Amino acid sequence: MRDKLAQIFCSQRSTRKTSSESLQGHNNVSVKQSEKCGIEDGTTCSNGSFGNGAPETAETDSSGTGGMRDSLEGSGTKENDIVHLKRRVGLFSGVALIVGTMIGSGIFVSPSGLLVRTGSVGVSFVIWLACGLLSLLGALAYAELGTMNTSSGAEWAYFMDAFGAPPAFLFSWVSTLVLKPSQMAIICLSFAQYAVEAFVSECDPPLAVVKMVAILAIVCILFVNCYSVNLGMAVQNIFTAAKLVAVLIIIVGGGYKLYQGNTQHLQNAFTGPTPSFGVIATAFYTGLWAYDGWNNLNYVTEEIQNPSKNLPRSIIIGIPLVTLCYALINVSYLAAMSASEMIESEAVAVTFGNRILGAFAWLMPLSVTISTFGSANGTLFAAGRLCFAASREGHLLDILSFVHVRRLTPAPGLIFHSLIAGAMVIYGTIDTLIDFFSFTAWIFYGGAMLALIVMRYTKPNYPRPYKVPIIIPLLVLVISAYLVVGPIIDKPQIEYLYAFGFILAGLIVYVPFVHYNIQIKFMDKVTIFFQMLLEVVPTSTMAMFD
């Protein structure tokens, strides 16, 4: 088996470096070391783990102080680690990833949810704008973190820098098993609902059919992202452009209705009872779900061209554009239907199209399906990089950090995320998934703000190509705490306790398998089996066969 594995890997590269100098990059070892690990006979080393893995490198502080510091940027970004040399995400693709992921199903599912929870058109509109501002402030703070540490993995990398391995592992534990898969499941369920709606307009679409279509969408997106990074970004760019056309259709249609004088639903916007402390927090959950994706570019910083400039530029362009689109879309909805009609409609955008577009109403569900498909593509693209980065440090299964030997895509991580998302599609519903996702996600968003504040004091001299005023992470941290605590105080539910319990349960896995590096004997055989099946290798092996 091992000889066969060696033949598979060696056949992908016609030449091999014979120099005995150490290969740079995380997990990369010298040729002599690789022979001890079994590269000569076709096996590969374990992909590193916390505790007994390679020690974090110390280097001279680039601030000029002459002191020593721990390397913030993960060693996985060294030059001759082939995966990380492929910086293929430029400014346009960066904006497309942010806009394309944010504008997905949320604006087509969430408007009625906001109205139900606030009971007021005016309050819901204010929350839409506030969610956009909060997303922008959070993303600007992430821009500082992302230019300070250009390793992929976003929050996972920042927690490693500021707090160490345990909090970083807990994030990768929750995000890999719950957050990212549930996010993709929600989007694909929305995609399926709108796709099936176009063919069964006279009745509610069968739930089984909706879930089958959602599973099919996950499989298609998985194939695209496993096949090629360039193809994945091309799909993202094309579908982002298409969804902006859909947004433009809604805005122009709403503008035409306003021109005709249909402003009655916008009058007396602030009538109704004042929402409570906790209700506002849960309403923010619904709105922020529509804005989620503002941090996705930070997951792929190792693949961004000139990240110190293109990361903040993409954020500054993308998020205000999305906020403007959302504000105009909500005004357009209210120009065509009342708040009660929006609440009763399960597909607000389709209802809007039926009233405005006439014979061309079919364009609306088609546009929405295109929008949600592009958003799901961007979600999986980013999720695979988180899995890759965390596994590279030994925080997840080694096989999840491997890449395809020819296509240079993190196929195992992408497949793993897709399998969990598929399971959530089968057993979950949109409403329950949104609530759990929003509550858990903002715990870690607040943690990232705290990490930025902590590193302002623990690493004051580290270069920061982009730096935000300290008031921004402080403000976002306070709001994050409010979004987590508010619903618990207003309406305590056992589900919140389950969420905290699941997060802390990660320590049961972390202590034996990561901290003490306990190895399960049969896992080496499992790793080799999937290497042969998927034709994947660690990045260190790829560097050797270059």
Disulfide bonds with the S-S distance in Angstrom:
Cys37-Cys45 2.00
